[in-house]
Amino acid sequence: MCRYNIAIDDSLMEQVRPTIDSGMDEVAWVQLQVEGLFRKLAEKARSQKRTMSLSQRLRGIGTAPEGFDYKKELENRFE
């Protein structure tokens, strides 16, 4: 298991503290929240990978800068 130290703004924690179950430790509650967020992010990443074909994923690799003139580039190559 990975371990990370995080800092949470005290005033923000005061705002969410009332939503924590009375019998639950704050550290355990924060852990559950972070794990839930990570699960959602992981699922989103998996679903995006499944929906994009190889050509769609590769399309962004070779994009030219805006205003790039392919015709002029080819002409300059053979001069």
Backbone hydrogen bonds, N-H to C=O, Kabsch-Sander energy under -0.5 kcal/mol:
donor,donor_aa,acceptor,acceptor_aa,energy
6,I,4,Y,-0.5
13,M,9,D,-2.4
14,E,10,D,-2.3
15,Q,11,S,-1.3
16,V,12,L,-1.5
17,R,13,M,-1.8
19,T,16,V,-1.9
20,I,17,R,-1.5
24,M,21,D,-1.7
29,W,25,D,-2.3
30,V,26,E,-2.7
31,Q,27,V,-2.3
32,L,28,A,-2.3
33,Q,29,W,-2.2
34,V,30,V,-2.6
35,E,31,Q,-2.7
36,G,32,L,-2.3
37,L,33,Q,-2.2
38,F,34,V,-2.7
39,R,35,E,-2.4
40,K,36,G,-2.1
41,L,37,L,-2.4
42,A,38,F,-2.7
43,E,39,R,-2.5
44,K,40,K,-2.3
45,A,41,L,-2.2
46,R,42,A,-2.4
47,S,43,E,-2.6
48,Q,44,K,-2.1
49,K,45,A,-1.9
50,R,46,R,-1.9
51,T,47,S,-1.6
52,M,48,Q,-1.3
57,R,53,S,-2.3
58,L,54,L,-2.3
59,R,55,S,-1.4
60,G,56,Q,-0.6
61,I,58,L,-1.6
62,G,58,L,-0.9
63,T,60,G,-0.7
68,F,65,P,-1.9
70,Y,68,F,-0.8
73,E,69,D,-2.1
74,L,70,Y,-2.4
75,E,71,K,-2.2
76,N,72,K,-2.4
77,R,73,E,-1.5
78,F,74,L,-1.1
79,E,76,N,-0.8
